[in-house]
Amino acid sequence: MINKRLLVKNLLAHNDENSFYDKKRVIDIGQREGKAKFLKHVCALANSNPKNNSFIVIGVEDEDNKIVGVDFFDDSKIQNLVNAYLDNPPLISYENIPFPHLPEDKVVGLVTIKSNGKVCALRRNIWKYYGGAVFFREGSISLPKAFDIELKNINSQAVATIEQHARNNIELTLDGVIDFINYRHKDLESDYKVFKEQFVVCWAGNKKKVNSKTYYSRVDIELINEQVKLFYSIFDEVTLAYDESSFTTMEYVHLGLGKKQTYYPLEKVVITFEDNGTYQIQSDLIFEPPRYDKKTLFHIYNTNNVLLQKMERNSVLKPSEEMDLKHLPDTYLICYLNGFEEAKEKMEAARPLLKKKNEKIYRSLKESLRILRKVKYS
């Protein structure tokens, strides 16, 4: 079983960017340019490594390999994105790796790419790249190739050695459990469960009961063996369930207009652990967004737009407008889910403004954009 934190350390310590490894300060698949560049690198790494894994490490400074981290990224639909834009798409996973020196809400992103052994190509045009384009890695650069296209296996031994050096052991697992419960989450209710005598899942959160149902907020869930953060959210509510071979999370979104707030099921994730030392993660989006009268939503949408304009001008907001601002992420989200397509652009425009004005509302906005990403790629 590979300890992903050790894997990241080994990649950074012993390798400059090459034909099986790339590093990024950040990626942004919410924007067309960022999505295109990400797909280009995935395509190139898959073609350059037909028989072994290749990797992208995210949250690292390019000049000195300093680990600065990125926001937790929900990976459950990223395979759908790759399948939509690439022919012969590779298997891809995005894992969130916690590091001790990073803030609680920051991780290192690890993208693992496994080729299916066939030439991977862009399926259709995106940004400045044309459908049918094939990319390969040349040193640390992903470049298009139009002739002499042949998949060559040259990195298997190097990757096998790196992965072998990142194997987990009982000491690392025990240290991880103690650190999670006694230090990082000593202010929260926390627990752990061992599955199949091999896998250790730890979770922590604030527990509360609503109508006889137990919810957790400020939730952090980690698979300790691999040092992978399975779930993290400050705002959304989660229910947990487990038996001897599986661990299930149900994520809820608290949405509504005014005082009429309701918990809406968003996504169910089941992790099933096998006797042979493997596990499978199955995620199902079950979200049914709330529906509202269009006339009411037009009023709310226009109110939000006025708030944005006033923030852009650095105008002072009235107390009532400050209250409306707290609900801006949720109400823009509701508007988008009810057919106001431009609401997403407004949310993106609000990001830098809210980041400067109010950190809590800014984080709420990021959560709303995360939900939109889930819905889009489901």
C-alpha positions as a Markdown table, in Angstrom:
| # | Residue | x | y | z |
|---|---|---|---|---|
| 1 | Met | 0.0 | 0.0 | 0.0 |
| 2 | Ile | 1.5 | 3.3 | -1.1 |
| 3 | Asn | 1.7 | 6.2 | 1.3 |
| 4 | Lys | 0.8 | 9.1 | -1.0 |
| 5 | Arg | 2.6 | 11.7 | 1.2 |
| 6 | Leu | 5.8 | 9.8 | 0.8 |
| 7 | Leu | 5.2 | 9.4 | -2.9 |
| 8 | Val | 4.9 | 13.2 | -3.3 |
| 9 | Lys | 8.1 | 13.7 | -1.2 |
| 10 | Asn | 10.0 | 11.2 | -3.4 |
| 11 | Leu | 8.8 | 12.8 | -6.6 |
| 12 | Leu | 9.8 | 16.2 | -5.4 |
| 13 | Ala | 13.1 | 15.1 | -3.9 |
| 14 | His | 14.5 | 13.0 | -6.6 |
| 15 | Asn | 13.1 | 14.2 | -9.9 |
| 16 | Asp | 12.8 | 17.4 | -11.8 |
| 17 | Glu | 9.8 | 17.6 | -14.1 |
| 18 | Asn | 10.1 | 14.8 | -16.8 |
| 19 | Ser | 8.2 | 12.5 | -19.0 |
| 20 | Phe | 6.3 | 10.8 | -16.1 |
| 21 | Tyr | 6.0 | 13.7 | -13.6 |
| 22 | Asp | 4.8 | 17.3 | -13.7 |
| 23 | Lys | 4.2 | 19.8 | -11.0 |
| 24 | Lys | 1.9 | 22.9 | -10.8 |
| 25 | Arg | 1.4 | 25.7 | -8.4 |
| 26 | Val | -2.4 | 25.5 | -9.2 |
| 27 | Ile | -4.8 | 24.2 | -11.8 |
| 28 | Asp | -8.1 | 25.8 | -12.7 |
| 29 | Ile | -10.4 | 23.4 | -14.6 |
| 30 | Gly | -13.3 | 25.8 | -14.0 |
| 31 | Gln | -11.9 | 28.1 | -16.8 |
| 32 | Arg | -11.6 | 27.1 | -20.4 |
| 33 | Glu | -7.9 | 27.8 | -20.6 |
| 34 | Gly | -7.1 | 26.0 | -17.4 |
| 35 | Lys | -9.2 | 23.0 | -18.5 |
| 36 | Ala | -7.5 | 22.8 | -21.9 |
| 37 | Lys | -4.0 | 22.9 | -20.4 |
| 38 | Phe | -4.8 | 20.3 | -17.8 |
| 39 | Leu | -6.2 | 18.0 | -20.5 |
| 40 | Lys | -3.1 | 18.6 | -22.6 |
| 41 | His | -0.8 | 17.5 | -19.8 |
| 42 | Val | -2.9 | 14.4 | -19.0 |
| 43 | Cys | -2.9 | 13.4 | -22.7 |
| 44 | Ala | 0.9 | 13.9 | -22.9 |
| 45 | Leu | 1.7 | 12.0 | -19.7 |
| 46 | Ala | -0.6 | 9.1 | -20.7 |
| 47 | Asn | 1.1 | 8.8 | -24.1 |
| 48 | Ser | 4.6 | 9.0 | -22.7 |
| 49 | Asn | 3.9 | 6.3 | -20.1 |
| 50 | Pro | 1.8 | 3.5 | -21.7 |
| 51 | Lys | 2.9 | 0.8 | -19.1 |
| 52 | Asn | 3.2 | 2.7 | -15.8 |
| 53 | Asn | 1.7 | 5.5 | -13.7 |
| 54 | Ser | 2.5 | 9.1 | -14.3 |
| 55 | Phe | 1.8 | 12.0 | -11.9 |
| 56 | Ile | 1.0 | 15.7 | -11.6 |
| 57 | Val | 1.7 | 17.2 | -8.2 |
| 58 | Ile | -0.3 | 20.4 | -7.5 |
| 59 | Gly | 0.4 | 23.0 | -4.8 |
| 60 | Val | 4.2 | 23.3 | -5.3 |
| 61 | Glu | 6.3 | 26.3 | -6.2 |
| 62 | Asp | 8.1 | 25.7 | -9.5 |
| 63 | Glu | 11.3 | 27.4 | -8.6 |
| 64 | Asp | 12.2 | 25.8 | -5.3 |
| 65 | Asn | 9.7 | 22.9 | -4.8 |
| 66 | Lys | 8.3 | 24.6 | -1.8 |
| 67 | Ile | 5.0 | 22.9 | -0.7 |
| 68 | Val | 2.4 | 25.7 | -0.4 |
| 69 | Gly | -0.8 | 23.7 | -0.9 |
| 70 | Val | -4.1 | 24.3 | -2.6 |
| 71 | Asp | -7.8 | 24.1 | -1.6 |
| 72 | Phe | -9.3 | 20.6 | -1.1 |
| 73 | Phe | -10.6 | 19.5 | -4.5 |
| 74 | Asp | -13.4 | 17.0 | -4.9 |
| 75 | Asp | -12.2 | 14.6 | -7.5 |
| 76 | Ser | -15.3 | 12.4 | -8.0 |
| 77 | Lys | -16.2 | 13.7 | -11.5 |
| 78 | Ile | -12.7 | 14.4 | -12.9 |
| 79 | Gln | -12.8 | 11.1 | -14.8 |
| 80 | Asn | -16.0 | 12.3 | -16.5 |
| 81 | Leu | -14.2 | 15.4 | -17.7 |
| 82 | Val | -11.3 | 13.4 | -19.1 |
| 83 | Asn | -13.7 | 10.9 | -20.8 |
| 84 | Ala | -15.6 | 13.8 | -22.4 |
| 85 | Tyr | -12.6 | 15.5 | -24.0 |
| 86 | Leu | -10.1 | 12.7 | -24.8 |
| 87 | Asp | -10.2 | 9.6 | -27.1 |
| 88 | Asn | -8.7 | 6.5 | -25.4 |
| 89 | Pro | -8.8 | 8.4 | -22.1 |
| 90 | Pro | -6.5 | 7.1 | -19.3 |
| 91 | Leu | -7.7 | 6.2 | -15.9 |
| 92 | Ile | -7.2 | 9.2 | -13.7 |
| 93 | Ser | -7.6 | 10.0 | -10.0 |
| 94 | Tyr | -7.2 | 13.2 | -8.0 |
| 95 | Glu | -6.2 | 12.7 | -4.4 |
| 96 | Asn | -5.9 | 15.3 | -1.6 |
| 97 | Ile | -2.7 | 14.8 | 0.4 |
| 98 | Pro | -2.5 | 16.5 | 3.8 |
| 99 | Phe | 0.9 | 17.8 | 5.0 |
| 100 | Pro | 1.6 | 18.7 | 8.7 |
| 101 | His | 2.8 | 22.2 | 8.0 |
| 102 | Leu | -0.1 | 23.2 | 5.9 |
| 103 | Pro | -3.3 | 24.9 | 7.2 |
| 104 | Glu | -6.2 | 22.5 | 7.9 |
| 105 | Asp | -8.0 | 23.6 | 4.7 |
| 106 | Lys | -4.9 | 23.2 | 2.4 |
| 107 | Val | -3.6 | 20.0 | 0.8 |
| 108 | Val | -1.3 | 18.9 | -2.0 |
| 109 | Gly | -3.2 | 17.6 | -5.0 |
| 110 | Leu | -1.9 | 14.4 | -6.5 |
| 111 | Val | -3.1 | 13.4 | -10.0 |
| 112 | Thr | -2.3 | 9.8 | -10.9 |
| 113 | Ile | -2.6 | 8.9 | -14.6 |
| 114 | Lys | -2.7 | 5.3 | -15.9 |
| 115 | Ser | -2.7 | 4.9 | -19.7 |
| 116 | Asn | -5.0 | 2.2 | -21.3 |
| 117 | Gly | -2.1 | 1.4 | -23.7 |
| 118 | Lys | -3.6 | 3.2 | -26.7 |
| 119 | Val | -2.7 | 6.6 | -28.2 |
| 120 | Cys | -4.6 | 9.3 | -26.3 |
| 121 | Ala | -5.8 | 12.3 | -28.3 |
| 122 | Leu | -8.1 | 15.3 | -27.9 |
| 123 | Arg | -11.6 | 14.4 | -29.0 |
| 124 | Arg | -12.7 | 18.0 | -29.9 |
| 125 | Asn | -11.5 | 21.5 | -30.0 |
| 126 | Ile | -10.9 | 23.3 | -26.7 |
| 127 | Trp | -9.3 | 26.7 | -26.3 |
| 128 | Lys | -6.4 | 26.9 | -28.8 |
| 129 | Tyr | -6.0 | 23.1 | -29.2 |
| 130 | Tyr | -7.7 | 21.3 | -32.0 |
| 131 | Gly | -9.6 | 18.0 | -31.9 |
| 132 | Gly | -7.4 | 15.1 | -32.9 |
| 133 | Ala | -4.2 | 16.6 | -31.5 |
| 134 | Val | -1.8 | 14.1 | -29.9 |
| 135 | Phe | 0.6 | 15.3 | -27.1 |
| 136 | Phe | 3.8 | 13.7 | -25.7 |
| 137 | Arg | 6.2 | 14.8 | -23.1 |
| 138 | Glu | 9.6 | 16.1 | -24.1 |
| 139 | Gly | 11.5 | 16.6 | -20.9 |
| 140 | Ser | 9.3 | 18.8 | -18.8 |
| 141 | Ile | 7.1 | 20.1 | -21.6 |
| 142 | Ser | 4.0 | 18.7 | -23.2 |
| 143 | Leu | 4.2 | 19.1 | -27.0 |
| 144 | Pro | 2.0 | 18.2 | -29.9 |
| 145 | Lys | 3.2 | 15.5 | -32.2 |
| 146 | Ala | 1.9 | 14.8 | -35.8 |
| 147 | Phe | 4.1 | 12.1 | -37.1 |
| 148 | Asp | 6.1 | 9.0 | -35.8 |
| 149 | Ile | 3.5 | 8.5 | -33.2 |
| 150 | Glu | 4.6 | 5.5 | -31.2 |
| 151 | Leu | 4.0 | 4.6 | -27.6 |
| 152 | Lys | 7.3 | 3.7 | -25.9 |
| 153 | Asn | 7.8 | 2.2 | -22.5 |
| 154 | Ile | 10.9 | 3.8 | -20.9 |
| 155 | Asn | 9.9 | 4.8 | -17.4 |
| 156 | Ser | 8.7 | 1.6 | -15.8 |
| 157 | Gln | 11.7 | 0.9 | -13.6 |
| 158 | Ala | 12.0 | 4.5 | -12.4 |
| 159 | Val | 8.4 | 4.7 | -11.4 |
| 160 | Ala | 8.5 | 1.3 | -9.8 |
| 161 | Thr | 11.4 | 2.3 | -7.6 |
| 162 | Ile | 9.7 | 5.6 | -6.6 |
| 163 | Glu | 6.5 | 3.7 | -5.6 |
| 164 | Gln | 8.5 | 1.1 | -3.7 |
| 165 | His | 10.2 | 3.7 | -1.6 |
| 166 | Ala | 6.7 | 5.1 | -0.7 |
| 167 | Arg | 5.4 | 1.9 | 0.7 |
| 168 | Asn | 3.5 | 2.3 | 4.0 |
| 169 | Asn | 4.4 | 0.6 | 7.3 |
| 170 | Ile | 2.7 | 0.1 | 10.7 |
| 171 | Glu | 4.7 | 3.0 | 12.4 |
| 172 | Leu | 3.5 | 5.5 | 9.8 |
| 173 | Thr | -0.1 | 4.3 | 10.2 |
| 174 | Leu | -0.1 | 4.5 | 14.0 |
| 175 | Asp | 1.6 | 7.9 | 13.9 |
| 176 | Gly | -1.1 | 9.1 | 11.4 |
| 177 | Val | -4.0 | 8.0 | 13.6 |
| 178 | Ile | -2.5 | 9.6 | 16.8 |
| 179 | Asp | -1.7 | 12.9 | 14.9 |
| 180 | Phe | -5.3 | 13.0 | 13.4 |
| 181 | Ile | -7.1 | 12.4 | 16.7 |
| 182 | Asn | -4.9 | 13.9 | 19.4 |
| 183 | Tyr | -3.4 | 16.9 | 17.6 |
| 184 | Arg | -5.0 | 18.1 | 14.4 |
| 185 | His | -8.6 | 17.6 | 15.6 |
| 186 | Lys | -8.4 | 17.6 | 19.4 |
| 187 | Asp | -11.3 | 20.2 | 19.4 |
| 188 | Leu | -13.7 | 18.0 | 17.5 |
| 189 | Glu | -15.4 | 14.7 | 18.0 |
| 190 | Ser | -13.2 | 12.1 | 16.2 |
| 191 | Asp | -13.1 | 8.4 | 15.7 |
| 192 | Tyr | -11.6 | 5.7 | 13.6 |
| 193 | Lys | -12.4 | 2.3 | 12.1 |
| 194 | Val | -10.2 | -0.5 | 10.8 |
| 195 | Phe | -11.5 | -2.4 | 7.7 |
| 196 | Lys | -10.3 | -5.8 | 6.6 |
| 197 | Glu | -7.4 | -5.7 | 9.2 |
| 198 | Gln | -5.6 | -3.3 | 6.8 |
| 199 | Phe | -7.3 | 0.0 | 6.2 |
| 200 | Val | -7.7 | 2.7 | 8.8 |
| 201 | Val | -10.3 | 5.5 | 8.2 |
| 202 | Cys | -10.3 | 8.4 | 10.7 |
| 203 | Trp | -13.0 | 11.1 | 10.8 |
| 204 | Ala | -13.7 | 14.2 | 12.8 |
| 205 | Gly | -16.4 | 16.8 | 13.0 |
| 206 | Asn | -19.0 | 18.7 | 15.0 |
| 207 | Lys | -21.9 | 16.4 | 15.7 |
| 208 | Lys | -25.5 | 17.7 | 15.9 |
| 209 | Lys | -29.0 | 16.1 | 15.7 |
| 210 | Val | -31.7 | 17.5 | 13.5 |
| 211 | Asn | -35.1 | 15.7 | 13.6 |
| 212 | Ser | -33.5 | 12.6 | 15.1 |
| 213 | Lys | -30.9 | 12.5 | 12.3 |
| 214 | Thr | -27.2 | 13.0 | 13.1 |
| 215 | Tyr | -25.2 | 15.3 | 11.0 |
| 216 | Tyr | -21.5 | 16.3 | 11.1 |
| 217 | Ser | -20.1 | 19.7 | 10.1 |
| 218 | Arg | -16.5 | 20.8 | 9.8 |
| 219 | Val | -15.9 | 17.3 | 8.5 |
| 220 | Asp | -12.5 | 15.8 | 7.8 |
| 221 | Ile | -12.2 | 12.2 | 6.7 |
| 222 | Glu | -8.9 | 10.5 | 5.9 |
| 223 | Leu | -7.6 | 7.1 | 4.8 |
| 224 | Ile | -4.6 | 7.0 | 7.0 |
| 225 | Asn | -2.7 | 4.2 | 5.3 |
| 226 | Glu | -2.3 | 6.2 | 2.1 |
| 227 | Gln | -2.4 | 9.7 | 3.8 |
| 228 | Val | -5.3 | 10.7 | 1.6 |
| 229 | Lys | -8.0 | 13.2 | 2.6 |
| 230 | Leu | -11.2 | 11.6 | 1.4 |
| 231 | Phe | -13.5 | 14.5 | 2.3 |
| 232 | Tyr | -13.2 | 18.0 | 3.8 |
| 233 | Ser | -15.8 | 20.8 | 4.1 |
| 234 | Ile | -16.4 | 23.6 | 6.6 |
| 235 | Phe | -20.0 | 24.4 | 5.5 |
| 236 | Asp | -21.8 | 21.3 | 4.1 |
| 237 | Glu | -23.4 | 18.7 | 6.4 |
| 238 | Val | -22.5 | 15.0 | 6.2 |
| 239 | Thr | -24.0 | 11.8 | 7.6 |
| 240 | Leu | -21.7 | 8.8 | 8.2 |
| 241 | Ala | -22.4 | 5.1 | 8.2 |
| 242 | Tyr | -20.2 | 2.0 | 8.1 |
| 243 | Asp | -20.1 | -1.8 | 8.4 |
| 244 | Glu | -17.3 | -4.4 | 8.4 |
| 245 | Ser | -16.4 | -3.8 | 4.8 |
| 246 | Ser | -17.6 | -0.3 | 3.7 |
| 247 | Phe | -17.7 | 3.3 | 4.8 |
| 248 | Thr | -20.4 | 5.6 | 3.5 |
| 249 | Thr | -20.8 | 9.3 | 3.4 |
| 250 | Met | -23.9 | 11.3 | 2.4 |
| 251 | Glu | -23.3 | 14.9 | 1.8 |
| 252 | Tyr | -26.1 | 17.5 | 2.2 |
| 253 | Val | -26.4 | 21.1 | 1.1 |
| 254 | His | -28.2 | 23.5 | 3.3 |
| 255 | Leu | -30.1 | 25.8 | 0.8 |
| 256 | Gly | -33.1 | 28.0 | 0.7 |
| 257 | Leu | -34.4 | 31.6 | 0.5 |
| 258 | Gly | -34.7 | 33.6 | 3.7 |
| 259 | Lys | -35.5 | 31.5 | 6.8 |
| 260 | Lys | -36.8 | 28.6 | 4.8 |
| 261 | Gln | -33.7 | 26.4 | 4.7 |
| 262 | Thr | -33.7 | 22.7 | 3.9 |
| 263 | Tyr | -31.1 | 19.9 | 3.8 |
| 264 | Tyr | -30.8 | 18.6 | 0.2 |
| 265 | Pro | -28.9 | 15.3 | -0.4 |
| 266 | Leu | -26.0 | 16.1 | -2.8 |
| 267 | Glu | -23.8 | 13.0 | -3.2 |
| 268 | Lys | -23.4 | 9.5 | -1.8 |
| 269 | Val | -20.0 | 8.0 | -1.6 |
| 270 | Val | -19.3 | 4.4 | -0.7 |
| 271 | Ile | -15.8 | 3.1 | -0.1 |
| 272 | Thr | -15.7 | -0.7 | -0.3 |
| 273 | Phe | -12.7 | -2.5 | 1.1 |
| 274 | Glu | -11.7 | -5.9 | -0.3 |
| 275 | Asp | -9.9 | -8.8 | 1.4 |
| 276 | Asn | -7.1 | -8.6 | -1.2 |
| 277 | Gly | -5.9 | -5.2 | 0.0 |
| 278 | Thr | -7.7 | -3.1 | -2.5 |
| 279 | Tyr | -10.6 | -0.7 | -2.3 |
| 280 | Gln | -13.2 | 0.9 | -4.6 |
| 281 | Ile | -14.9 | 4.3 | -4.4 |
| 282 | Gln | -18.3 | 4.7 | -5.9 |
| 283 | Ser | -19.9 | 8.1 | -5.9 |
| 284 | Asp | -23.4 | 8.9 | -7.0 |
| 285 | Leu | -24.8 | 12.5 | -7.4 |
| 286 | Ile | -28.3 | 12.5 | -6.1 |
| 287 | Phe | -28.9 | 16.2 | -6.0 |
| 288 | Glu | -32.4 | 17.5 | -6.9 |
| 289 | Pro | -32.1 | 21.3 | -6.7 |
| 290 | Pro | -34.9 | 23.4 | -5.1 |
| 291 | Arg | -37.2 | 25.1 | -7.6 |
| 292 | Tyr | -38.5 | 28.6 | -7.1 |
| 293 | Asp | -40.8 | 31.1 | -8.8 |
| 294 | Lys | -38.8 | 32.9 | -11.6 |
| 295 | Lys | -40.2 | 36.3 | -10.6 |
| 296 | Thr | -38.8 | 35.9 | -7.1 |
| 297 | Leu | -35.4 | 34.8 | -8.4 |
| 298 | Phe | -35.2 | 37.7 | -10.8 |
| 299 | His | -35.5 | 40.0 | -7.9 |
| 300 | Ile | -32.8 | 38.2 | -5.9 |
| 301 | Tyr | -30.5 | 37.9 | -8.9 |
| 302 | Asn | -30.7 | 41.6 | -9.6 |
| 303 | Thr | -30.1 | 42.4 | -6.0 |
| 304 | Asn | -26.9 | 40.3 | -6.1 |
| 305 | Asn | -25.8 | 42.1 | -9.2 |
| 306 | Val | -26.2 | 45.5 | -7.5 |
| 307 | Leu | -24.1 | 44.2 | -4.6 |
| 308 | Leu | -21.4 | 43.2 | -7.0 |
| 309 | Gln | -21.4 | 46.6 | -8.7 |
| 310 | Lys | -21.2 | 48.4 | -5.4 |
| 311 | Met | -18.2 | 46.2 | -4.2 |
| 312 | Glu | -16.5 | 46.9 | -7.5 |
| 313 | Arg | -16.8 | 50.6 | -6.9 |
| 314 | Asn | -15.7 | 50.1 | -3.2 |
| 315 | Ser | -19.0 | 51.7 | -2.1 |
| 316 | Val | -20.2 | 51.3 | 1.5 |
| 317 | Leu | -22.9 | 48.8 | 1.9 |
| 318 | Lys | -26.0 | 49.4 | 4.0 |
| 319 | Pro | -26.7 | 47.0 | 6.9 |
| 320 | Ser | -29.5 | 45.3 | 4.9 |
| 321 | Glu | -27.1 | 44.9 | 2.0 |
| 322 | Glu | -24.4 | 43.4 | 4.3 |
| 323 | Met | -27.0 | 40.8 | 5.3 |
| 324 | Asp | -27.9 | 40.1 | 1.6 |
| 325 | Leu | -24.2 | 39.7 | 0.9 |
| 326 | Lys | -23.9 | 36.8 | 3.4 |
| 327 | His | -26.5 | 34.9 | 1.3 |
| 328 | Leu | -25.0 | 35.9 | -2.0 |
| 329 | Pro | -23.2 | 32.5 | -2.7 |
| 330 | Asp | -26.2 | 30.4 | -1.9 |
| 331 | Thr | -28.7 | 32.6 | -3.8 |
| 332 | Tyr | -26.5 | 32.8 | -6.9 |
| 333 | Leu | -26.2 | 29.0 | -6.7 |
| 334 | Ile | -30.0 | 28.7 | -6.5 |
| 335 | Cys | -30.4 | 31.1 | -9.4 |
| 336 | Tyr | -28.0 | 29.1 | -11.6 |
| 337 | Leu | -29.7 | 25.8 | -10.7 |
| 338 | Asn | -33.0 | 27.4 | -11.8 |
| 339 | Gly | -31.8 | 28.4 | -15.3 |
| 340 | Phe | -29.9 | 31.7 | -14.7 |
| 341 | Glu | -26.8 | 30.6 | -16.7 |
| 342 | Glu | -24.9 | 33.8 | -16.2 |
| 343 | Ala | -25.0 | 33.4 | -12.4 |
| 344 | Lys | -21.9 | 31.3 | -12.6 |
| 345 | Glu | -20.0 | 34.1 | -14.3 |
| 346 | Lys | -21.2 | 36.4 | -11.6 |
| 347 | Met | -19.9 | 34.0 | -8.9 |
| 348 | Glu | -16.5 | 33.9 | -10.5 |
| 349 | Ala | -16.5 | 37.7 | -10.7 |
| 350 | Ala | -17.3 | 37.9 | -7.0 |
| 351 | Arg | -14.3 | 35.7 | -6.0 |
| 352 | Pro | -11.6 | 38.4 | -5.8 |
| 353 | Leu | -14.0 | 40.9 | -4.3 |
| 354 | Leu | -15.2 | 38.7 | -1.5 |
| 355 | Lys | -11.6 | 37.4 | -0.8 |
| 356 | Lys | -10.7 | 41.0 | 0.1 |
| 357 | Lys | -13.9 | 41.9 | 1.9 |
| 358 | Asn | -15.0 | 38.8 | 3.9 |
| 359 | Glu | -13.1 | 35.5 | 4.3 |
| 360 | Lys | -16.1 | 33.6 | 5.6 |
| 361 | Ile | -18.4 | 34.6 | 2.7 |
| 362 | Tyr | -15.5 | 33.9 | 0.2 |
| 363 | Arg | -15.1 | 30.4 | 1.5 |
| 364 | Ser | -18.9 | 29.9 | 1.2 |
| 365 | Leu | -18.6 | 31.0 | -2.4 |
| 366 | Lys | -15.9 | 28.4 | -3.1 |
| 367 | Glu | -18.2 | 25.7 | -1.6 |
| 368 | Ser | -21.0 | 26.8 | -3.9 |
| 369 | Leu | -18.7 | 26.7 | -7.0 |
| 370 | Arg | -17.6 | 23.2 | -5.9 |
| 371 | Ile | -21.3 | 22.1 | -6.0 |
| 372 | Leu | -21.7 | 23.6 | -9.5 |
| 373 | Arg | -18.6 | 21.6 | -10.6 |
| 374 | Lys | -20.1 | 18.4 | -9.3 |
| 375 | Val | -23.4 | 19.0 | -11.1 |
| 376 | Lys | -21.7 | 20.0 | -14.3 |
| 377 | Tyr | -19.6 | 16.8 | -14.7 |
| 378 | Ser | -22.0 | 14.3 | -13.3 |
